[in-house]
Amino acid sequence: MSVFLKVLKTVTRYVMYVCYCSVMAMMALTVFNVIRRYIIQNPLSGSTEWSQIFLIICMTALAHAVTEGRFVAVDTIVNKFPRPANIAVEIIAGGIAIVFFAVVGSQLLVQGGASMASGETYYVITAPRWPVYFVFGIAFLSCILGTIVYVIERIRNLKPTAPTEKQETGDATEGTDPAKADGTPHQEGVIA
């Protein structure tokens, strides 16, 4: 599993570099279009379609976010449960995410196949639409792999761990200032 995870993280990291380039291209296109629109009075034709393509390329970063565990968590709900329940909620949410990614990704691939068969193109730039559908669909399907890895890691965290020596003995000096001989708690910002 660790070799698979390393390969997945490496691939998604390189995809992330493509996303960085896509964001920079989108920004440059927008600046160039604004300059042409207000200085030359002639906007760049097809800039909206190119921006849409660059934005969809940026969506491939979803897989990198999933493999790195960069999720948005609602702490006010999740933190009210004990640790095993937290992990169970995350596993259930991961399962729901896997189903969502599978449905959306497969539908995008089906739409890409239909677009390729019909020869559908963008209106202004006359580029075919099917590569965009395929990239977007593959981005969602790659999120399945990252989510599966995440769920497996959360399941591994359900196993109880052996308590450390400090937990077993209930270390009495925890939270006290070692410089104080009487064992009174240390207080930040207080000069003794």
C-alpha positions as protocol buffer text, in pm:
chain_id: "A"
residue {
  index: 1
  type: MET
  ca { x: 0 y: 0 z: 0 }
}
residue {
  index: 2
  type: SER
  ca { x: 281 y: 243 z: 77 }
}
residue {
  index: 3
  type: VAL
  ca { x: 433 y: 202 z: -272 }
}
residue {
  index: 4
  type: PHE
  ca { x: 91 y: 267 z: -429 }
}
residue {
  index: 5
  type: LEU
  ca { x: 43 y: 573 z: -208 }
}
residue {
  index: 6
  type: LYS
  ca { x: 388 y: 709 z: -299 }
}
residue {
  index: 7
  type: VAL
  ca { x: 318 y: 664 z: -671 }
}
residue {
  index: 8
  type: LEU
  ca { x: -25 y: 825 z: -635 }
}
residue {
  index: 9
  type: LYS
  ca { x: 115 y: 1122 z: -444 }
}
residue {
  index: 10
  type: THR
  ca { x: 397 y: 1165 z: -697 }
}
residue {
  index: 11
  type: VAL
  ca { x: 158 y: 1160 z: -992 }
}
residue {
  index: 12
  type: THR
  ca { x: -85 y: 1401 z: -827 }
}
residue {
  index: 13
  type: ARG
  ca { x: 203 y: 1633 z: -735 }
}
residue {
  index: 14
  type: TYR
  ca { x: 305 y: 1658 z: -1102 }
}
residue {
  index: 15
  type: VAL
  ca { x: -58 y: 1712 z: -1199 }
}
residue {
  index: 16
  type: MET
  ca { x: -55 y: 1994 z: -945 }
}
residue {
  index: 17
  type: TYR
  ca { x: 229 y: 2160 z: -1139 }
}
residue {
  index: 18
  type: VAL
  ca { x: 9 y: 2148 z: -1450 }
}
residue {
  index: 19
  type: CYS
  ca { x: -262 y: 2318 z: -1244 }
}
residue {
  index: 20
  type: TYR
  ca { x: -18 y: 2591 z: -1138 }
}
residue {
  index: 21
  type: CYS
  ca { x: 63 y: 2655 z: -1505 }
}
residue {
  index: 22
  type: SER
  ca { x: -307 y: 2659 z: -1586 }
}
residue {
  index: 23
  type: VAL
  ca { x: -378 y: 2919 z: -1319 }
}
residue {
  index: 24
  type: MET
  ca { x: -91 y: 3135 z: -1445 }
}
residue {
  index: 25
  type: ALA
  ca { x: -216 y: 3102 z: -1803 }
}
residue {
  index: 26
  type: MET
  ca { x: -568 y: 3197 z: -1693 }
}
residue {
  index: 27
  type: MET
  ca { x: -435 y: 3503 z: -1511 }
}
residue {
  index: 28
  type: ALA
  ca { x: -220 y: 3608 z: -1807 }
}
residue {
  index: 29
  type: LEU
  ca { x: -511 y: 3560 z: -2046 }
}
residue {
  index: 30
  type: THR
  ca { x: -738 y: 3771 z: -1827 }
}
residue {
  index: 31
  type: VAL
  ca { x: -481 y: 4053 z: -1797 }
}
residue {
  index: 32
  type: PHE
  ca { x: -411 y: 4042 z: -2170 }
}
residue {
  index: 33
  type: ASN
  ca { x: -783 y: 4049 z: -2247 }
}
residue {
  index: 34
  type: VAL
  ca { x: -843 y: 4345 z: -2014 }
}
residue {
  index: 35
  type: ILE
  ca { x: -557 y: 4539 z: -2173 }
}
residue {
  index: 36
  type: ARG
  ca { x: -691 y: 4467 z: -2522 }
}
residue {
  index: 37
  type: ARG
  ca { x: -1046 y: 4551 z: -2423 }
}
residue {
  index: 38
  type: TYR
  ca { x: -977 y: 4889 z: -2260 }
}
residue {
  index: 39
  type: ILE
  ca { x: -671 y: 5015 z: -2442 }
}
residue {
  index: 40
  type: ILE
  ca { x: -715 y: 4881 z: -2795 }
}
residue {
  index: 41
  type: GLN
  ca { x: -1097 y: 4853 z: -2773 }
}
residue {
  index: 42
  type: ASN
  ca { x: -1076 y: 4504 z: -2924 }
}
residue {
  index: 43
  type: PRO
  ca { x: -1124 y: 4213 z: -2678 }
}
residue {
  index: 44
  type: LEU
  ca { x: -960 y: 3881 z: -2747 }
}
residue {
  index: 45
  type: SER
  ca { x: -1210 y: 3644 z: -2906 }
}
residue {
  index: 46
  type: GLY
  ca { x: -1247 y: 3309 z: -2734 }
}
residue {
  index: 47
  type: SER
  ca { x: -1093 y: 3423 z: -2406 }
}
residue {
  index: 48
  type: THR
  ca { x: -1397 y: 3307 z: -2209 }
}
residue {
  index: 49
  type: GLU
  ca { x: -1376 y: 2960 z: -2359 }
}
residue {
  index: 50
  type: TRP
  ca { x: -1003 y: 2937 z: -2293 }
}
residue {
  index: 51
  type: SER
  ca { x: -1061 y: 3048 z: -1933 }
}
residue {
  index: 52
  type: GLN
  ca { x: -1318 y: 2770 z: -1895 }
}
residue {
  index: 53
  type: ILE
  ca { x: -1069 y: 2516 z: -2027 }
}
residue {
  index: 54
  type: PHE
  ca { x: -798 y: 2639 z: -1790 }
}
residue {
  index: 55
  type: LEU
  ca { x: -1041 y: 2628 z: -1500 }
}
residue {
  index: 56
  type: ILE
  ca { x: -1134 y: 2268 z: -1575 }
}
residue {
  index: 57
  type: ILE
  ca { x: -764 y: 2179 z: -1592 }
}
residue {
  index: 58
  type: CYS
  ca { x: -734 y: 2330 z: -1242 }
}
residue {
  index: 59
  type: MET
  ca { x: -998 y: 2086 z: -1119 }
}
residue {
  index: 60
  type: THR
  ca { x: -745 y: 1806 z: -1162 }
}
residue {
  index: 61
  type: ALA
  ca { x: -593 y: 1938 z: -839 }
}
residue {
  index: 62
  type: LEU
  ca { x: -878 y: 1768 z: -652 }
}
residue {
  index: 63
  type: ALA
  ca { x: -682 y: 1442 z: -650 }
}
residue {
  index: 64
  type: HIS
  ca { x: -380 y: 1611 z: -495 }
}
residue {
  index: 65
  type: ALA
  ca { x: -594 y: 1769 z: -225 }
}
residue {
  index: 66
  type: VAL
  ca { x: -753 y: 1433 z: -147 }
}
residue {
  index: 67
  type: THR
  ca { x: -422 y: 1243 z: -129 }
}
residue {
  index: 68
  type: GLU
  ca { x: -273 y: 1509 z: 99 }
}
residue {
  index: 69
  type: GLY
  ca { x: -577 y: 1501 z: 330 }
}
residue {
  index: 70
  type: ARG
  ca { x: -662 y: 1867 z: 273 }
}
residue {
  index: 71
  type: PHE
  ca { x: -1032 y: 1841 z: 338 }
}
residue {
  index: 72
  type: VAL
  ca { x: -1269 y: 2094 z: 475 }
}
residue {
  index: 73
  type: ALA
  ca { x: -1401 y: 1961 z: 805 }
}
residue {
  index: 74
  type: VAL
  ca { x: -1685 y: 2100 z: 1008 }
}
residue {
  index: 75
  type: ASP
  ca { x: -1522 y: 2095 z: 1350 }
}
residue {
  index: 76
  type: THR
  ca { x: -1830 y: 2212 z: 1537 }
}
residue {
  index: 77
  type: ILE
  ca { x: -2006 y: 1889 z: 1442 }
}
residue {
  index: 78
  type: VAL
  ca { x: -1719 y: 1642 z: 1431 }
}
residue {
  index: 79
  type: ASN
  ca { x: -1551 y: 1746 z: 1757 }
}
residue {
  index: 80
  type: LYS
  ca { x: -1865 y: 1678 z: 1960 }
}
residue {
  index: 81
  type: PHE
  ca { x: -1815 y: 1303 z: 1907 }
}
residue {
  index: 82
  type: PRO
  ca { x: -1553 y: 1085 z: 2074 }
}
residue {
  index: 83
  type: ARG
  ca { x: -1250 y: 984 z: 1863 }
}
residue {
  index: 84
  type: PRO
  ca { x: -1388 y: 650 z: 1729 }
}
residue {
  index: 85
  type: ALA
  ca { x: -1712 y: 821 z: 1629 }
}
residue {
  index: 86
  type: ASN
  ca { x: -1510 y: 1098 z: 1456 }
}
residue {
  index: 87
  type: ILE
  ca { x: -1327 y: 838 z: 1252 }
}
residue {
  index: 88
  type: ALA
  ca { x: -1654 y: 658 z: 1173 }
}
residue {
  index: 89
  type: VAL
  ca { x: -1810 y: 983 z: 1048 }
}
residue {
  index: 90
  type: GLU
  ca { x: -1502 y: 1048 z: 832 }
}
residue {
  index: 91
  type: ILE
  ca { x: -1521 y: 694 z: 690 }
}
residue {
  index: 92
  type: ILE
  ca { x: -1891 y: 738 z: 606 }
}
residue {
  index: 93
  type: ALA
  ca { x: -1820 y: 1077 z: 447 }
}
residue {
  index: 94
  type: GLY
  ca { x: -1536 y: 916 z: 250 }
}
residue {
  index: 95
  type: GLY
  ca { x: -1774 y: 649 z: 124 }
}
residue {
  index: 96
  type: ILE
  ca { x: -2023 y: 912 z: 14 }
}
residue {
  index: 97
  type: ALA
  ca { x: -1741 y: 1103 z: -159 }
}
residue {
  index: 98
  type: ILE
  ca { x: -1631 y: 786 z: -343 }
}
residue {
  index: 99
  type: VAL
  ca { x: -1986 y: 734 z: -474 }
}
residue {
  index: 100
  type: PHE
  ca { x: -2011 y: 1102 z: -576 }
}
residue {
  index: 101
  type: PHE
  ca { x: -1674 y: 1098 z: -755 }
}
residue {
  index: 102
  type: ALA
  ca { x: -1766 y: 773 z: -933 }
}
residue {
  index: 103
  type: VAL
  ca { x: -2102 y: 903 z: -1056 }
}
residue {
  index: 104
  type: VAL
  ca { x: -1974 y: 1243 z: -1171 }
}
residue {
  index: 105
  type: GLY
  ca { x: -1653 y: 1105 z: -1323 }
}
residue {
  index: 106
  type: SER
  ca { x: -1832 y: 832 z: -1518 }
}
residue {
  index: 107
  type: GLN
  ca { x: -2095 y: 1076 z: -1645 }
}
residue {
  index: 108
  type: LEU
  ca { x: -1822 y: 1312 z: -1766 }
}
residue {
  index: 109
  type: LEU
  ca { x: -1650 y: 1027 z: -1949 }
}
residue {
  index: 110
  type: VAL
  ca { x: -1980 y: 926 z: -2111 }
}
residue {
  index: 111
  type: GLN
  ca { x: -2040 y: 1289 z: -2214 }
}
residue {
  index: 112
  type: GLY
  ca { x: -1687 y: 1305 z: -2352 }
}
residue {
  index: 113
  type: GLY
  ca { x: -1750 y: 996 z: -2564 }
}
residue {
  index: 114
  type: ALA
  ca { x: -2076 y: 1143 z: -2694 }
}
residue {
  index: 115
  type: SER
  ca { x: -1899 y: 1474 z: -2766 }
}
residue {
  index: 116
  type: MET
  ca { x: -1623 y: 1295 z: -2956 }
}
residue {
  index: 117
  type: ALA
  ca { x: -1876 y: 1096 z: -3160 }
}
residue {
  index: 118
  type: SER
  ca { x: -2078 y: 1406 z: -3250 }
}
residue {
  index: 119
  type: GLY
  ca { x: -1775 y: 1625 z: -3323 }
}
residue {
  index: 120
  type: GLU
  ca { x: -1890 y: 1892 z: -3077 }
}
residue {
  index: 121
  type: THR
  ca { x: -1662 y: 2197 z: -3065 }
}
residue {
  index: 122
  type: TYR
  ca { x: -1642 y: 2527 z: -2884 }
}
residue {
  index: 123
  type: TYR
  ca { x: -1813 y: 2809 z: -3070 }
}
residue {
  index: 124
  type: VAL
  ca { x: -1535 y: 3064 z: -3108 }
}
residue {
  index: 125
  type: ILE
  ca { x: -1211 y: 2871 z: -3082 }
}
residue {
  index: 126
  type: THR
  ca { x: -1352 y: 2564 z: -3265 }
}
residue {
  index: 127
  type: ALA
  ca { x: -1153 y: 2327 z: -3046 }
}
residue {
  index: 128
  type: PRO
  ca { x: -1314 y: 1991 z: -2968 }
}
residue {
  index: 129
  type: ARG
  ca { x: -1490 y: 1964 z: -2632 }
}
residue {
  index: 130
  type: TRP
  ca { x: -1425 y: 1595 z: -2567 }
}
residue {
  index: 131
  type: PRO
  ca { x: -1070 y: 1632 z: -2426 }
}
residue {
  index: 132
  type: VAL
  ca { x: -1203 y: 1871 z: -2163 }
}
residue {
  index: 133
  type: TYR
  ca { x: -1474 y: 1624 z: -2061 }
}
residue {
  index: 134
  type: PHE
  ca { x: -1218 y: 1345 z: -2040 }
}
residue {
  index: 135
  type: VAL
  ca { x: -973 y: 1550 z: -1831 }
}
residue {
  index: 136
  type: PHE
  ca { x: -1250 y: 1655 z: -1595 }
}
residue {
  index: 137
  type: GLY
  ca { x: -1384 y: 1298 z: -1569 }
}
residue {
  index: 138
  type: ILE
  ca { x: -1039 y: 1152 z: -1504 }
}
residue {
  index: 139
  type: ALA
  ca { x: -983 y: 1417 z: -1236 }
}
residue {
  index: 140
  type: PHE
  ca { x: -1294 y: 1302 z: -1052 }
}
residue {
  index: 141
  type: LEU
  ca { x: -1212 y: 934 z: -1097 }
}
residue {
  index: 142
  type: SER
  ca { x: -858 y: 989 z: -964 }
}
residue {
  index: 143
  type: CYS
  ca { x: -1015 y: 1135 z: -651 }
}
residue {
  index: 144
  type: ILE
  ca { x: -1161 y: 790 z: -587 }
}
residue {
  index: 145
  type: LEU
  ca { x: -810 y: 648 z: -542 }
}
residue {
  index: 146
  type: GLY
  ca { x: -710 y: 923 z: -302 }
}
residue {
  index: 147
  type: THR
  ca { x: -1032 y: 885 z: -104 }
}
residue {
  index: 148
  type: ILE
  ca { x: -989 y: 508 z: -80 }
}
residue {
  index: 149
  type: VAL
  ca { x: -638 y: 557 z: 56 }
}
residue {
  index: 150
  type: TYR
  ca { x: -770 y: 815 z: 304 }
}
residue {
  index: 151
  type: VAL
  ca { x: -1051 y: 584 z: 423 }
}
residue {
  index: 152
  type: ILE
  ca { x: -808 y: 293 z: 467 }
}
residue {
  index: 153
  type: GLU
  ca { x: -580 y: 515 z: 677 }
}
residue {
  index: 154
  type: ARG
  ca { x: -877 y: 619 z: 894 }
}
residue {
  index: 155
  type: ILE
  ca { x: -977 y: 253 z: 940 }
}
residue {
  index: 156
  type: ARG
  ca { x: -621 y: 176 z: 1052 }
}
residue {
  index: 157
  type: ASN
  ca { x: -656 y: 451 z: 1313 }
}
residue {
  index: 158
  type: LEU
  ca { x: -950 y: 267 z: 1472 }
}
residue {
  index: 159
  type: LYS
  ca { x: -716 y: 2 z: 1611 }
}
residue {
  index: 160
  type: PRO
  ca { x: -640 y: 67 z: 1977 }
}
residue {
  index: 161
  type: THR
  ca { x: -281 y: 153 z: 2049 }
}
residue {
  index: 162
  type: ALA
  ca { x: -83 y: 40 z: 2350 }
}
residue {
  index: 163
  type: PRO
  ca { x: -63 y: 313 z: 2615 }
}
residue {
  index: 164
  type: THR
  ca { x: 274 y: 474 z: 2666 }
}
residue {
  index: 165
  type: GLU
  ca { x: 457 y: 458 z: 2996 }
}
residue {
  index: 166
  type: LYS
  ca { x: 369 y: 820 z: 3070 }
}
residue {
  index: 167
  type: GLN
  ca { x: -5 y: 748 z: 3021 }
}
residue {
  index: 168
  type: GLU
  ca { x: 9 y: 438 z: 3243 }
}
residue {
  index: 169
  type: THR
  ca { x: 186 y: 607 z: 3532 }
}
residue {
  index: 170
  type: GLY
  ca { x: 2 y: 938 z: 3510 }
}
residue {
  index: 171
  type: ASP
  ca { x: 317 y: 1150 z: 3520 }
}
residue {
  index: 172
  type: ALA
  ca { x: 266 y: 1389 z: 3813 }
}
residue {
  index: 173
  type: THR
  ca { x: 509 y: 1651 z: 3687 }
}
residue {
  index: 174
  type: GLU
  ca { x: 312 y: 1718 z: 3369 }
}
residue {
  index: 175
  type: GLY
  ca { x: 217 y: 2085 z: 3342 }
}
residue {
  index: 176
  type: THR
  ca { x: 453 y: 2199 z: 3619 }
}
residue {
  index: 177
  type: ASP
  ca { x: 759 y: 2412 z: 3586 }
}
residue {
  index: 178
  type: PRO
  ca { x: 1067 y: 2195 z: 3642 }
}
residue {
  index: 179
  type: ALA
  ca { x: 1248 y: 2497 z: 3782 }
}
residue {
  index: 180
  type: LYS
  ca { x: 1002 y: 2520 z: 4074 }
}
residue {
  index: 181
  type: ALA
  ca { x: 1076 y: 2276 z: 4351 }
}
residue {
  index: 182
  type: ASP
  ca { x: 730 y: 2293 z: 4511 }
}
residue {
  index: 183
  type: GLY
  ca { x: 555 y: 2157 z: 4196 }
}
residue {
  index: 184
  type: THR
  ca { x: 319 y: 2453 z: 4141 }
}
residue {
  index: 185
  type: PRO
  ca { x: 189 y: 2487 z: 3785 }
}
residue {
  index: 186
  type: HIS
  ca { x: 377 y: 2707 z: 3544 }
}
residue {
  index: 187
  type: GLN
  ca { x: 191 y: 3015 z: 3426 }
}
residue {
  index: 188
  type: GLU
  ca { x: 277 y: 3193 z: 3102 }
}
residue {
  index: 189
  type: GLY
  ca { x: 373 y: 3556 z: 3138 }
}
residue {
  index: 190
  type: VAL
  ca { x: 412 y: 3537 z: 3518 }
}
residue {
  index: 191
  type: ILE
  ca { x: 753 y: 3610 z: 3661 }
}
residue {
  index: 192
  type: ALA
  ca { x: 820 y: 3412 z: 3974 }
}
